């Protein structure tokens, strides 16, 4: 089941200056900052009202964000959709012919399970499916 938009991802050259800009634009604070080495990105989540913007900066030239900015410049990089069961959604979408970038969900920012759909099969929009993993409280 699709729950709604989790966040809008924006590719930026400089995370610090863009974070400052978006904090001013949205009059909001940064909720979360994280490095995702597996994706070679640094992220900052800024929440405004009920919506979240994820600023993404490349950690090196091999990052998908570097390649995106080189080709298209800074701007909207992906739309993340929150789903209840990411494996079921991937199965459903695969069966309709949508091309999956990630056949198997992987760990993304904020300890969520994530999987991307290829923009060539989704009207040129990179879509990320996100499933939140409930916090597990450690018991002594
Ligand atoms: N939105 C729309 N189109 C995109 C795109 C994006 N974000 N990124 C790439 N494309 C387009 C390219 O412009 C290119 O189009 P043309 O063939 O018309 O030139 C096409 O997709 C292929 O792009 P490519 O650079 O040759 O690269 P790949 O096919 O190898 O990979 C993609 C493209 C989207 C699958 C890859 O960038 C990817 O896996 N992205 C998901 C991972 C990611 O973005 N991680 C960073 C986010 C981290 C996080 O939030 O967890």
Backbone and ligand atoms as CSV (ligand in chain L), in Angstrom:
chain,resi,resn,atom,element,x,y,z
A,1,UNK,N,N,0.837,-1.199,0.000
A,1,UNK,CA,C,0.000,0.000,0.000
A,1,UNK,C,C,0.879,1.259,0.000
A,2,UNK,N,N,0.506,2.218,-0.842
A,2,UNK,CA,C,1.254,3.473,-0.895
A,2,UNK,C,C,0.706,4.431,0.161
A,3,UNK,N,N,1.612,5.012,0.953
A,3,UNK,CA,C,1.164,5.907,2.034
A,3,UNK,C,C,1.198,7.379,1.624
A,4,UNK,N,N,2.095,7.719,0.677
A,4,UNK,CA,C,2.196,9.116,0.229
A,4,UNK,C,C,3.635,9.490,-0.042
A,5,UNK,N,N,3.860,10.772,-0.284
A,5,UNK,CA,C,5.219,11.238,-0.591
A,5,UNK,C,C,6.039,11.298,0.705
A,6,UNK,N,N,7.184,10.624,0.690
A,6,UNK,CA,C,8.063,10.642,1.873
A,6,UNK,C,C,8.949,11.883,1.846
A,7,UNK,N,N,9.533,12.169,0.692
A,7,UNK,CA,C,10.343,13.378,0.548
A,7,UNK,C,C,10.608,13.675,-0.923
A,8,UNK,N,N,11.074,14.899,-1.160
A,8,UNK,CA,C,11.544,15.298,-2.489
A,8,UNK,C,C,13.061,15.422,-2.376
A,9,UNK,N,N,13.790,14.721,-3.249
A,9,UNK,CA,C,15.253,14.775,-3.224
A,9,UNK,C,C,15.764,15.842,-4.185
A,10,UNK,N,N,16.684,16.671,-3.697
A,10,UNK,CA,C,17.233,17.765,-4.513
A,10,UNK,C,C,18.750,17.633,-4.550
A,11,UNK,N,N,19.299,17.543,-5.754
A,11,UNK,CA,C,20.753,17.407,-5.917
A,11,UNK,C,C,21.401,18.787,-5.832
A,12,UNK,N,N,22.410,18.905,-4.978
A,12,UNK,CA,C,23.080,20.203,-4.787
A,12,UNK,C,C,24.602,20.014,-4.849
A,13,UNK,N,N,25.278,21.096,-5.187
A,13,UNK,CA,C,26.744,21.050,-5.228
A,13,UNK,C,C,27.345,21.138,-3.839
A,14,UNK,N,N,26.802,22.050,-3.041
A,14,UNK,CA,C,27.404,22.320,-1.735
A,14,UNK,C,C,26.343,22.172,-0.639
A,15,UNK,N,N,26.503,21.156,0.188
A,15,UNK,CA,C,25.447,20.853,1.165
A,15,UNK,C,C,25.280,21.971,2.190
A,16,UNK,N,N,26.386,22.546,2.650
A,16,UNK,CA,C,26.291,23.566,3.707
A,16,UNK,C,C,25.540,24.803,3.223
A,17,UNK,N,N,25.918,25.316,2.038
A,17,UNK,CA,C,25.264,26.546,1.572
A,17,UNK,C,C,23.824,26.278,1.160
A,18,UNK,N,N,23.551,25.096,0.604
A,18,UNK,CA,C,22.172,24.779,0.206
A,18,UNK,C,C,21.286,24.547,1.425
A,19,UNK,N,N,21.861,23.969,2.470
A,19,UNK,CA,C,21.090,23.765,3.704
A,19,UNK,C,C,20.692,25.121,4.281
A,20,UNK,N,N,21.642,26.035,4.271
A,20,UNK,CA,C,21.356,27.379,4.782
A,20,UNK,C,C,20.248,28.029,3.946
A,21,UNK,N,N,20.360,27.899,2.626
A,21,UNK,CA,C,19.359,28.490,1.729
A,21,UNK,C,C,17.964,27.916,2.000
A,22,UNK,N,N,17.862,26.576,2.068
A,22,UNK,CA,C,16.538,25.954,2.246
A,22,UNK,C,C,15.974,26.205,3.637
A,23,UNK,N,N,16.863,26.334,4.629
A,23,UNK,CA,C,16.365,26.688,5.971
A,23,UNK,C,C,15.699,28.064,5.910
A,24,UNK,N,N,16.314,28.964,5.149
A,24,UNK,CA,C,15.752,30.316,5.021
A,24,UNK,C,C,14.468,30.288,4.190
A,25,UNK,N,N,14.518,29.571,3.052
A,25,UNK,CA,C,13.346,29.516,2.169
A,25,UNK,C,C,12.121,28.969,2.890
A,26,UNK,N,N,12.336,27.917,3.672
A,26,UNK,CA,C,11.207,27.209,4.307
A,26,UNK,C,C,10.978,27.641,5.748
A,27,UNK,N,N,11.883,28.493,6.242
A,27,UNK,CA,C,11.831,28.912,7.642
A,27,UNK,C,C,11.718,27.684,8.538
A,28,UNK,N,N,12.607,26.738,8.289
A,28,UNK,CA,C,12.540,25.446,8.976
A,28,UNK,C,C,13.933,25.037,9.417
A,29,UNK,N,N,13.974,23.994,10.244
A,29,UNK,CA,C,15.282,23.548,10.705
A,29,UNK,C,C,15.648,22.203,10.086
A,30,UNK,N,N,16.935,21.870,10.184
A,30,UNK,CA,C,17.401,20.584,9.676
A,30,UNK,C,C,17.026,19.528,10.704
A,31,UNK,N,N,16.311,18.510,10.250
A,31,UNK,CA,C,15.881,17.439,11.170
A,31,UNK,C,C,16.946,16.368,11.309
A,32,UNK,N,N,17.732,16.185,10.226
A,32,UNK,CA,C,18.611,15.015,10.221
A,32,UNK,C,C,19.695,15.219,9.164
A,33,UNK,N,N,20.938,14.899,9.514
A,33,UNK,CA,C,22.025,14.926,8.525
A,33,UNK,C,C,22.714,13.578,8.559
A,34,UNK,N,N,23.129,13.107,7.396
A,34,UNK,CA,C,23.702,11.754,7.365
A,34,UNK,C,C,24.584,11.560,6.142
A,35,UNK,N,N,25.625,10.747,6.322
A,35,UNK,CA,C,26.397,10.294,5.163
A,35,UNK,C,C,25.907,8.904,4.822
A,36,UNK,N,N,25.685,8.643,3.518
A,36,UNK,CA,C,25.327,7.286,3.087
A,36,UNK,C,C,26.462,6.823,2.175
A,37,UNK,N,N,27.519,6.246,2.759
A,37,UNK,CA,C,28.712,5.898,1.965
A,37,UNK,C,C,28.410,4.928,0.833
A,38,UNK,N,N,27.443,4.023,1.032
A,38,UNK,CA,C,27.136,3.046,-0.027
A,38,UNK,C,C,26.639,3.763,-1.286
A,39,UNK,N,N,26.015,4.949,-1.107
A,39,UNK,CA,C,25.512,5.726,-2.250
A,39,UNK,C,C,26.421,6.921,-2.560
A,40,UNK,N,N,27.477,7.063,-1.733
A,40,UNK,CA,C,28.436,8.164,-1.914
A,40,UNK,C,C,27.742,9.523,-1.884
A,41,UNK,N,N,26.816,9.671,-0.919
A,41,UNK,CA,C,26.117,10.951,-0.776
A,41,UNK,C,C,26.090,11.404,0.684
A,42,UNK,N,N,26.012,12.723,0.838
A,42,UNK,CA,C,25.723,13.322,2.139
A,42,UNK,C,C,24.354,13.963,2.023
A,43,UNK,N,N,23.528,13.783,3.057
A,43,UNK,CA,C,22.157,14.273,2.960
A,43,UNK,C,C,21.806,15.162,4.144
A,44,UNK,N,N,20.871,16.061,3.894
A,44,UNK,CA,C,20.277,16.859,4.977
A,44,UNK,C,C,18.775,16.869,4.742
A,45,UNK,N,N,18.023,16.492,5.774
A,45,UNK,CA,C,16.552,16.463,5.698
A,45,UNK,C,C,15.999,17.724,6.339
A,46,UNK,N,N,15.196,18.449,5.571
A,46,UNK,CA,C,14.577,19.665,6.098
A,46,UNK,C,C,13.066,19.489,6.017
A,47,UNK,N,N,12.400,19.634,7.166
A,47,UNK,CA,C,10.946,19.417,7.181
A,47,UNK,C,C,10.224,20.748,7.266
A,48,UNK,N,N,9.187,20.886,6.437
A,48,UNK,CA,C,8.383,22.110,6.453
A,48,UNK,C,C,6.927,21.685,6.421
A,49,UNK,N,N,6.174,22.038,7.455
A,49,UNK,CA,C,4.808,21.538,7.562
A,49,UNK,C,C,4.871,20.025,7.617
A,50,UNK,N,N,4.073,19.365,6.780
A,50,UNK,CA,C,4.108,17.899,6.783
A,50,UNK,C,C,5.049,17.333,5.733
A,51,UNK,N,N,5.819,18.187,5.071
A,51,UNK,CA,C,6.622,17.715,3.943
A,51,UNK,C,C,8.124,17.776,4.230
A,52,UNK,N,N,8.858,16.919,3.518
A,52,UNK,CA,C,10.300,16.820,3.755
A,52,UNK,C,C,11.067,16.987,2.452
A,53,UNK,N,N,12.135,17.777,2.530
A,53,UNK,CA,C,13.062,17.936,1.404
A,53,UNK,C,C,14.381,17.295,1.809
A,54,UNK,N,N,14.938,16.477,0.910
A,54,UNK,CA,C,16.229,15.842,1.170
A,54,UNK,C,C,17.252,16.468,0.230
A,55,UNK,N,N,18.172,17.239,0.806
A,55,UNK,CA,C,19.255,17.792,-0.013
A,55,UNK,C,C,20.333,16.728,-0.121
A,56,UNK,N,N,20.849,16.529,-1.337
A,56,UNK,CA,C,21.827,15.465,-1.594
A,56,UNK,C,C,23.066,16.054,-2.248
A,57,UNK,N,N,24.220,15.812,-1.637
A,57,UNK,CA,C,25.487,16.253,-2.242
A,57,UNK,C,C,26.384,15.031,-2.424
A,58,UNK,N,N,27.154,15.038,-3.491
A,58,UNK,CA,C,28.020,13.901,-3.794
A,58,UNK,C,C,29.217,13.856,-2.855
A,59,UNK,N,N,29.632,12.638,-2.495
A,59,UNK,CA,C,30.866,12.486,-1.710
A,59,UNK,C,C,32.080,12.357,-2.638
A,60,UNK,N,N,31.836,11.905,-3.862
A,60,UNK,CA,C,32.943,11.866,-4.840
A,60,UNK,C,C,32.378,11.849,-6.260
A,61,UNK,N,N,33.274,11.858,-7.232
A,61,UNK,CA,C,32.834,12.023,-8.630
A,61,UNK,C,C,32.123,10.775,-9.171
A,62,UNK,N,N,32.205,9.664,-8.441
A,62,UNK,CA,C,31.538,8.434,-8.888
A,62,UNK,C,C,30.084,8.362,-8.422
A,63,UNK,N,N,29.706,9.292,-7.565
A,63,UNK,CA,C,28.347,9.286,-7.027
A,63,UNK,C,C,27.320,9.561,-8.123
A,64,UNK,N,N,26.127,8.943,-7.979
A,64,UNK,CA,C,25.028,9.209,-8.923
A,64,UNK,C,C,24.679,10.696,-8.923
A,65,UNK,N,N,24.893,11.360,-7.791
A,65,UNK,CA,C,24.579,12.801,-7.706
A,65,UNK,C,C,25.566,13.615,-8.548
A,66,UNK,N,N,26.846,13.235,-8.523
A,66,UNK,CA,C,27.845,13.928,-9.376
A,66,UNK,C,C,27.448,13.820,-10.837
A,67,UNK,N,N,27.103,12.574,-11.228
A,67,UNK,CA,C,26.770,12.339,-12.645
A,67,UNK,C,C,25.521,13.128,-13.032
A,68,UNK,N,N,24.545,13.148,-12.109
A,68,UNK,CA,C,23.292,13.874,-12.377
A,68,UNK,C,C,23.570,15.358,-12.575
A,69,UNK,N,N,24.363,15.957,-11.656
A,69,UNK,CA,C,24.625,17.411,-11.726
A,69,UNK,C,C,25.459,17.747,-12.961
A,70,UNK,N,N,26.409,16.865,-13.257
A,70,UNK,CA,C,27.262,17.088,-14.443
A,70,UNK,C,C,26.398,17.173,-15.709
A,71,UNK,N,N,25.396,16.285,-15.764
A,71,UNK,CA,C,24.563,16.197,-16.972
A,71,UNK,C,C,23.435,17.232,-16.998
A,72,UNK,N,N,22.807,17.437,-15.816
A,72,UNK,CA,C,21.565,18.239,-15.797
A,72,UNK,C,C,21.631,19.476,-14.927
A,73,UNK,N,N,22.692,19.614,-14.142
A,73,UNK,CA,C,22.773,20.730,-13.194
A,73,UNK,C,C,22.022,20.410,-11.906
A,74,UNK,N,N,22.111,21.298,-10.939
A,74,UNK,CA,C,21.413,21.088,-9.677
A,74,UNK,C,C,19.895,21.092,-9.919
A,75,UNK,N,N,19.155,20.426,-9.031
A,75,UNK,CA,C,17.690,20.447,-9.164
A,75,UNK,C,C,17.048,19.213,-8.580
A,76,UNK,N,N,15.753,19.061,-8.879
A,76,UNK,CA,C,15.010,17.919,-8.312
A,76,UNK,C,C,15.586,16.622,-8.875
A,77,UNK,N,N,15.988,15.738,-7.979
A,77,UNK,CA,C,16.661,14.503,-8.365
A,77,UNK,C,C,15.719,13.303,-8.309
A,78,UNK,N,N,14.893,13.227,-7.257
A,78,UNK,CA,C,13.951,12.102,-7.160
A,78,UNK,C,C,12.774,12.452,-6.268
A,79,UNK,N,N,11.728,11.645,-6.412
A,79,UNK,CA,C,10.567,11.746,-5.515
A,79,UNK,C,C,10.508,10.421,-4.759
A,80,UNK,N,N,10.468,10.515,-3.435
A,80,UNK,CA,C,10.408,9.298,-2.623
A,80,UNK,C,C,8.975,9.067,-2.167
A,81,UNK,N,N,8.515,7.826,-2.362
A,81,UNK,CA,C,7.143,7.435,-2.007
A,81,UNK,C,C,7.224,6.436,-0.861
A,82,UNK,N,N,6.507,6.723,0.213
A,82,UNK,CA,C,6.508,5.771,1.336
A,82,UNK,C,C,5.491,4.660,1.076
A,83,UNK,N,N,5.935,3.447,1.296
A,83,UNK,CA,C,5.042,2.289,1.128
A,83,UNK,C,C,5.057,1.465,2.414
A,84,UNK,N,N,4.009,0.658,2.548
A,84,UNK,CA,C,3.903,-0.160,3.769
A,84,UNK,C,C,4.800,-1.391,3.661
A,85,UNK,N,N,4.817,-2.003,2.464
A,85,UNK,CA,C,5.564,-3.255,2.272
A,85,UNK,C,C,6.344,-3.128,0.961
A,86,UNK,N,N,7.625,-2.805,1.073
A,86,UNK,CA,C,8.422,-2.481,-0.123
A,86,UNK,C,C,8.624,-3.699,-1.028
A,87,UNK,N,N,8.752,-4.874,-0.439
A,87,UNK,CA,C,8.952,-6.080,-1.258
A,87,UNK,C,C,7.699,-6.359,-2.081
A,88,UNK,N,N,6.535,-6.207,-1.459
A,88,UNK,CA,C,5.265,-6.424,-2.173
A,88,UNK,C,C,5.103,-5.396,-3.283
A,89,UNK,N,N,5.486,-4.143,-3.017
A,89,UNK,CA,C,5.354,-3.092,-4.051
A,89,UNK,C,C,6.307,-3.356,-5.208
A,90,UNK,N,N,7.540,-3.797,-4.909
A,90,UNK,CA,C,8.488,-4.107,-5.994
A,90,UNK,C,C,7.947,-5.258,-6.842
A,91,UNK,N,N,7.376,-6.267,-6.192
A,91,UNK,CA,C,6.797,-7.404,-6.939
A,91,UNK,C,C,5.661,-6.911,-7.839
A,92,UNK,N,N,4.815,-6.057,-7.263
A,92,UNK,CA,C,3.658,-5.545,-8.022
A,92,UNK,C,C,4.129,-4.738,-9.237
A,93,UNK,N,N,5.113,-3.848,-9.011
A,93,UNK,CA,C,5.579,-2.976,-10.097
A,93,UNK,C,C,6.343,-3.767,-11.156
A,94,UNK,N,N,7.150,-4.733,-10.706
A,94,UNK,CA,C,7.895,-5.575,-11.662
A,94,UNK,C,C,6.914,-6.281,-12.599
A,95,UNK,N,N,5.815,-6.764,-12.025
A,95,UNK,CA,C,4.843,-7.521,-12.831
A,95,UNK,C,C,4.117,-6.628,-13.852
A,96,UNK,N,N,4.168,-5.298,-13.638
A,96,UNK,CA,C,3.528,-4.397,-14.622
A,96,UNK,C,C,4.544,-3.878,-15.644
A,97,UNK,N,N,5.811,-4.311,-15.517
A,97,UNK,CA,C,6.824,-3.928,-16.506
A,97,UNK,C,C,7.698,-2.751,-16.100
A,98,UNK,N,N,7.485,-2.207,-14.906
A,98,UNK,CA,C,8.359,-1.110,-14.439
A,98,UNK,C,C,9.771,-1.669,-14.227
A,99,UNK,N,N,10.779,-0.930,-14.702
A,99,UNK,CA,C,12.170,-1.386,-14.560
A,99,UNK,C,C,12.704,-0.968,-13.190
A,100,UNK,N,N,13.193,-1.942,-12.445
A,100,UNK,CA,C,13.696,-1.674,-11.100
A,100,UNK,C,C,15.202,-1.444,-11.146
A,101,UNK,N,N,15.675,-0.390,-10.479
A,101,UNK,CA,C,17.125,-0.198,-10.308
A,101,UNK,C,C,17.602,-1.171,-9.230
A,102,UNK,N,N,16.832,-1.246,-8.155
A,102,UNK,CA,C,17.171,-2.152,-7.045
A,102,UNK,C,C,16.143,-3.278,-7.010
A,103,UNK,N,N,16.589,-4.486,-7.351
A,103,UNK,CA,C,15.688,-5.640,-7.309
A,103,UNK,C,C,15.358,-6.002,-5.861
A,104,UNK,N,N,16.340,-5.733,-4.994
A,104,UNK,CA,C,16.174,-6.053,-3.570
A,104,UNK,C,C,16.326,-4.748,-2.792
A,105,UNK,N,N,15.435,-4.467,-1.839
A,105,UNK,CA,C,15.571,-3.229,-1.058
A,105,UNK,C,C,16.891,-3.198,-0.294
A,106,UNK,N,N,17.424,-2.005,-0.112
A,106,UNK,CA,C,18.659,-1.860,0.660
A,106,UNK,C,C,18.450,-0.794,1.718
A,107,UNK,N,N,19.440,-0.699,2.609
A,107,UNK,CA,C,19.316,0.270,3.698
A,107,UNK,C,C,19.653,1.668,3.177
A,108,UNK,N,N,18.743,2.629,3.369
A,108,UNK,CA,C,18.983,4.005,2.953
A,108,UNK,C,C,19.110,4.922,4.153
A,109,UNK,N,N,18.975,6.233,3.888
A,109,UNK,CA,C,19.090,7.212,4.968
A,109,UNK,C,C,17.997,6.972,6.011
A,110,UNK,N,N,18.274,7.375,7.234
A,110,UNK,CA,C,17.339,7.283,8.367
A,110,UNK,C,C,16.872,5.846,8.625
A,111,UNK,N,N,17.755,4.876,8.328
A,111,UNK,CA,C,17.470,3.464,8.587
A,111,UNK,C,C,16.160,2.999,7.959
A,112,UNK,N,N,15.908,3.476,6.743
A,112,UNK,CA,C,14.734,2.999,6.005
A,112,UNK,C,C,15.187,1.976,4.974
A,113,UNK,N,N,14.273,1.111,4.558
A,113,UNK,CA,C,14.536,0.262,3.401
A,113,UNK,C,C,14.153,1.065,2.172
A,114,UNK,N,N,15.032,1.077,1.161
A,114,UNK,CA,C,14.761,1.871,-0.037
A,114,UNK,C,C,15.027,1.056,-1.302
A,115,UNK,N,N,14.374,1.439,-2.386
A,115,UNK,CA,C,14.639,0.844,-3.703
A,115,UNK,C,C,14.232,1.868,-4.753
A,116,UNK,N,N,15.076,2.008,-5.787
A,116,UNK,CA,C,14.793,2.979,-6.852
A,116,UNK,C,C,14.170,2.282,-8.065
A,117,UNK,N,N,13.311,3.042,-8.767
A,117,UNK,CA,C,12.735,2.597,-10.044
A,117,UNK,C,C,13.443,3.388,-11.140
A,118,UNK,N,N,13.714,2.753,-12.279
A,118,UNK,CA,C,14.493,3.458,-13.304
A,118,UNK,C,C,13.654,4.546,-13.983
A,119,UNK,N,N,14.200,5.782,-14.075
A,119,UNK,CA,C,13.419,6.892,-14.648
A,119,UNK,C,C,12.970,6.656,-16.095
A,120,UNK,N,N,13.690,5.766,-16.811
A,120,UNK,CA,C,13.310,5.486,-18.204
A,120,UNK,C,C,11.940,4.827,-18.282
A,121,UNK,N,N,11.522,4.171,-17.176
A,121,UNK,CA,C,10.213,3.504,-17.210
A,121,UNK,C,C,9.169,4.246,-16.377
A,122,UNK,N,N,9.541,5.444,-15.869
A,122,UNK,CA,C,8.601,6.201,-15.032
A,122,UNK,C,C,8.539,7.669,-15.485
A,123,UNK,N,N,8.359,7.849,-16.781
A,123,UNK,CA,C,8.193,9.197,-17.367
A,123,UNK,C,C,9.333,10.146,-17.030
A,124,UNK,N,N,10.546,9.594,-16.904
A,124,UNK,CA,C,11.714,10.454,-16.681
A,124,UNK,C,C,11.877,10.938,-15.251
A,125,UNK,N,N,11.037,10.400,-14.347
A,125,UNK,CA,C,11.142,10.811,-12.935
A,125,UNK,C,C,11.740,9.654,-12.139
A,126,UNK,N,N,12.866,9.913,-11.474
A,126,UNK,CA,C,13.458,8.884,-10.614
A,126,UNK,C,C,12.604,8.764,-9.355
A,127,UNK,N,N,12.080,7.554,-9.119
A,127,UNK,CA,C,11.218,7.326,-7.950
A,127,UNK,C,C,11.924,6.376,-6.988
A,128,UNK,N,N,11.903,6.759,-5.720
A,128,UNK,CA,C,12.484,5.929,-4.663
A,128,UNK,C,C,11.335,5.422,-3.797
A,129,UNK,N,N,11.260,4.120,-3.620
A,129,UNK,CA,C,10.292,3.572,-2.659
A,129,UNK,C,C,10.977,3.516,-1.292
A,130,UNK,N,N,10.234,3.867,-0.266
A,130,UNK,CA,C,10.792,3.914,1.089
A,130,UNK,C,C,9.858,3.176,2.038
A,131,UNK,N,N,10.435,2.288,2.824
A,131,UNK,CA,C,9.652,1.663,3.906
A,131,UNK,C,C,10.338,1.954,5.227
A,132,UNK,N,N,9.612,2.602,6.111
A,132,UNK,CA,C,10.201,2.894,7.421
A,132,UNK,C,C,10.290,1.607,8.236
A,133,UNK,N,N,11.396,1.490,8.959
A,133,UNK,CA,C,11.556,0.329,9.841
A,133,UNK,C,C,11.276,0.821,11.254
A,134,UNK,N,N,10.338,0.183,11.950
A,134,UNK,CA,C,10.036,0.650,13.310
A,134,UNK,C,C,11.259,0.561,14.206
A,135,UNK,N,N,11.410,1.558,15.102
A,135,UNK,CA,C,12.526,1.517,16.059
A,135,UNK,C,C,12.403,0.288,16.939
A,136,UNK,N,N,13.516,-0.392,17.116
A,136,UNK,CA,C,13.510,-1.535,18.030
A,136,UNK,C,C,14.195,-1.081,19.308
A,137,UNK,N,N,13.462,-1.072,20.405
A,137,UNK,CA,C,14.050,-0.649,21.686
A,137,UNK,C,C,14.882,-1.781,22.262
A,138,UNK,N,N,16.121,-1.422,22.597
A,138,UNK,CA,C,16.987,-2.447,23.180
A,138,UNK,C,C,16.559,-2.717,24.608
A,139,UNK,N,N,16.427,-3.995,24.915
A,139,UNK,CA,C,16.042,-4.371,26.277
A,139,UNK,C,C,17.255,-4.988,26.962
A,140,UNK,N,N,17.492,-4.556,28.185
A,140,UNK,CA,C,18.651,-5.085,28.929
A,140,UNK,C,C,18.345,-6.507,29.381
L,1,LIG,N1,N,16.138,11.657,-12.764
L,1,LIG,C1,C,15.782,11.470,-14.066
L,1,LIG,N2,N,16.604,10.884,-14.970
L,1,LIG,C2,C,17.806,10.487,-14.542
L,1,LIG,C3,C,18.238,10.642,-13.211
L,1,LIG,C4,C,17.346,11.258,-12.310
L,1,LIG,N3,N,17.685,11.450,-11.031
L,1,LIG,N4,N,19.485,10.139,-13.084
L,1,LIG,C5,C,19.840,9.696,-14.300
L,1,LIG,N5,N,18.842,9.910,-15.174
L,1,LIG,C6,C,18.824,9.596,-16.595
L,1,LIG,C7,C,20.089,10.093,-17.287
L,1,LIG,O1,O,19.965,11.454,-17.654
L,1,LIG,C8,C,20.154,9.203,-18.498
L,1,LIG,O2,O,19.277,9.658,-19.494
L,1,LIG,P1,P,19.684,9.636,-21.051
L,1,LIG,O3,O,19.875,8.178,-21.384
L,1,LIG,O4,O,18.507,10.251,-21.737
L,1,LIG,O5,O,20.949,10.395,-21.190
L,1,LIG,C9,C,19.603,7.875,-17.957
L,1,LIG,O6,O,18.828,8.194,-16.780
L,1,LIG,C10,C,20.685,6.919,-17.578
L,1,LIG,O7,O,21.528,7.572,-16.678
L,1,LIG,P2,P,23.054,7.213,-16.469
L,1,LIG,O8,O,23.712,8.343,-15.777
L,1,LIG,O9,O,23.617,6.713,-17.750
L,1,LIG,O10,O,23.112,6.107,-15.400
L,1,LIG,P3,P,22.449,4.718,-15.108
L,1,LIG,O11,O,21.409,4.235,-16.068
L,1,LIG,O12,O,23.608,3.822,-14.851
L,1,LIG,O13,O,21.774,5.118,-13.725
L,1,LIG,C11,C,20.067,5.737,-12.301
L,1,LIG,C12,C,20.715,6.011,-13.645
L,1,LIG,C13,C,18.919,6.702,-12.101
L,1,LIG,C14,C,19.515,4.332,-12.328
L,1,LIG,C15,C,21.153,5.883,-11.194
L,1,LIG,O14,O,21.558,7.210,-11.166
L,1,LIG,C16,C,20.654,5.377,-9.876
L,1,LIG,O15,O,20.730,4.200,-9.552
L,1,LIG,N6,N,20.128,6.234,-9.056
L,1,LIG,C17,C,19.614,5.755,-7.784
L,1,LIG,C18,C,20.652,5.867,-6.729
L,1,LIG,C19,C,20.786,7.276,-6.276
L,1,LIG,O16,O,20.390,8.211,-6.951
L,1,LIG,N7,N,21.363,7.424,-5.083
L,1,LIG,C20,C,21.508,8.704,-4.485
L,1,LIG,C21,C,20.370,8.943,-3.495
L,1,LIG,C22,C,20.654,8.368,-2.135
L,1,LIG,C23,C,19.448,8.113,-1.250
L,1,LIG,O17,O,18.490,8.936,-1.188
L,1,LIG,O18,O,19.455,7.046,-0.565
